[in-house]
Amino acid sequence: MILTTENILLIGSILLFLSLIAGKTSYKFGVPTLLLFLGIGMLAGSDGIGKIHFDDPQVAQFIGIVSLNFILFSGGLDTNWKTVKPILWQGLSLSTFGVLLTAVSLGTFVFLITDLTIYESMLLGSIVSSTDAAAVFSILRAKNLQLKNRLRPTLELESGSNDPMAYVLTIAFLALVVNQDKSFWSIVPMFLQQMGIGALAGFLFGRLSLYIINKIELGFEALYPVLMITLMFATFSATNFVGGNGFLAIYISAVFLGNHDLIHKKTILQMYDGMAWLMQIVLFLTLGLLVYPSHVVPYIGIGLLISLFLILVARPLSVMISMIPFKMKARRRFYISWVGLRGAVPIVFATYPLLAGIEKAEMIFNIVFFIAITSVLLQGTSLSLVARWLRVSLPSVVKPAFTESQFVSEYPRSLMQEIEIKPDCKAVGQKIVDLDFPKAALIALIKRDGKYFTPRGSTIIQAHDQLMVLCDHQSGFKEVYETLRMEAISD
């Protein structure tokens, strides 16, 4: 079947529906949903029962880049800076030095056992050098796996921030494969430029996006997620345009935004959570359609050797070396090694050699696809088992029933005060989002002109407003009065 304008929506909706149904039941059998999405795409493809002909790496790459924008941005928005800060340098070491070590060690192994040149081998190693954010985020959260000693934020930080490093290495070694006359050291300036500009642009665009979202008046709450999408794509494309790494920029920008007060933040987060899942499904379906299983079969033997070396040698070695400066028990390091899931990102990166037209591009693509399949299948299905075996998971009896955000919304603060805003209060005329309200407090209701209403971040404080403030502890009310720039009422 050939995809046309007339049937693409029907076929797409059927595949999405089948993916959702498969995802709903997959964990009863211990199979990661992402693997099923990929499988449905393969079944619908040219070698499957659907016979849908899709052989356009450029379209697949475009869909992959757009999807990764949403997935990385959503992961950044959900990243709690207070949780990440204590393990920041560990995560950064894994996502930079660890990725480099994985690429070099695996590339060396590939060079020794295949007929690929050294640069082609390093290109393959670079493509699969990063852990996949989509796979890690979805599997950890779907399994609700609770881990000891900040292991989970370490893993999520690494998977969310290491794609830029793998992307730069992929582009760099691809350039060396295409231009044989260039030396290895010629890629160093490009690497520094990509990472430096990407990090700076992410921070600057984060600040700019925060200002725009909180200051602009759109009139409709539903338009704010649309504004956020616009700013996300602007961050990615503008950063790439000036020579920086767009993936790094959008992740840093999202982390910055997720840890500041935003107007309609709950609506934005819910939208991105849904969009991230949609993009994961679309991405895996597209890559499943792109792959010809019959072309992968000849590479199963060599692919299995490379995959096992990656899982059992290259990844553990890179983790152990990159974590030397930090105090951490060996079993925790081994678990970090095991959660080195490869998924859609390496397959997307493998389309770059295809589009560049290098001689061994198809071989590299098929091997990368096989590595991604085996990684999700072997590691993704055993995360809970290995966590229990290494004693890094929390007992089920102490697992929290809700995430932090759900806990806040489900359980109100235990103390309440009614605070009247005087005309001379400096908070008058300001939006709630601009007040930097204490995290331990919440304005549950506002009484204005004899009527109660639930405030939002965009609500402007007016004179004579009566605020119903909930707080976790009595001392929190002192912070509230300081925020409102009022003197506390003595008991």
Secondary structure, DSSP 4 states (H G I P E B T S, - for coil): -B--TTTHHHHHHHHHHHHHHHHHHHTTTT--HHHHHHHHHHHHSTTSSS--B---HHHHHHHHHHHHHHHHHHHHHT--HHHHGGGHHHHHHIIIIIHHHHHHHHHHHHHHHSS--HHHHHHHHHHT-SPPHHHHHHHHHHHT--BSTTHHHHHHHHHHHSHHHHHHHHHHHHHHHH-TTS-GGGGHHHHHHHHHHHHHHHHHHHHHHHHHHHH---S-TTHHHHHHHHHHHHHHHHHHHTTS-HHHHHHHHHHHHHTS--TTHHHHHHHHHHHHHHHHHHHHHHHHHH--HHHHGGGHHHHHHHHHHIIIIIHHHHHHHHTTTS---HHHHHHHHHT----HHHHHHTHHHHHHT-TTHHHHHHHHHHHHHHHHHHTGGGHHHHHHHTT-BPPGGGS-SS-HHHHHHHS--SEEEEEE--TT-TTTT-BGGGG---TTEEEEEEEETTEEE---TTPBP-TT-EEEEEESSTHHHHHHHHHHT-PPPP-
